[in-house]
Amino acid sequence: MPESINPPEDAETDPVWTPEDPRRSEGGEMEPVRVPDSRLASMQADMAKLMDLAAQHERQLDDLSAAPPTPDSPFAAYGLPGFAGLLPAPAPPEPRPILELEDEEYEDELDALSDWVDDFLMRVYGAEVTTAAPWCEQWQEHADVVAWLHALWLAYQQHKDAEAGLSGLFVWHRDFLTHAMATVRAAGGPLSACMTDPDRPAHRLLPGPRPSNRTTSAIEGPDEPGDHGESGELGQASG
């Protein structure tokens, strides 16, 4: 049989208690476990690391519960915020009707609209200029035409976006382009007194309707008490 290897008698061994070999005092009480100083220091270091890690996890849980996820975060659907240190993407500005803009803001928007109308809209969809389809090289001075074309441009930007799907531009042609161009270039529309022959440019602003009688009366002053018109009755014509 091979000779068993036993530690030398003078070798130091750590007194560690195990359930199979309980060490009890003469009175039957459990003796305290004696841990060497070298192992005690290592155990203290490990415990400090565990406490620091637990504190970090607690701070992360507090941050997740306190700060709601930003709408632009790719993890918003899972209830998680974005990466720390990254600013959320700025929201695109909300479109406003061009006639609500003023001064420089209006001029900048009109310049961008003019580029789209000249470089794309009229070049592709302008067709020919006739009495049935007039046009005006100074269309920027027709407020109603500016409003129509600006709305058409906004719709184009929306429907050419990938989110509109493959049928987005067809919807734009059917529901927006055809109707807007038929209105702007109608024979009796806002440009009817302008250019009807491309060789003879013309521009003319037709007079608009006057203010209603009720609005004019309100500006000039209220009527005398009991004076509601020639009939003397409110809402009834004289007979």
Salt bridges, closest charged atoms under 4 A:
GLU105 OE2 - ARG96 NH1 3.62
GLU109 OE2 - HIS150 NE2 2.83
GLU141 OE1 - HIS203 NE2 3.01
ASP175 OD1 - ARG174 NE 2.69
ASP197 OD2 - ARG200 NE 3.57
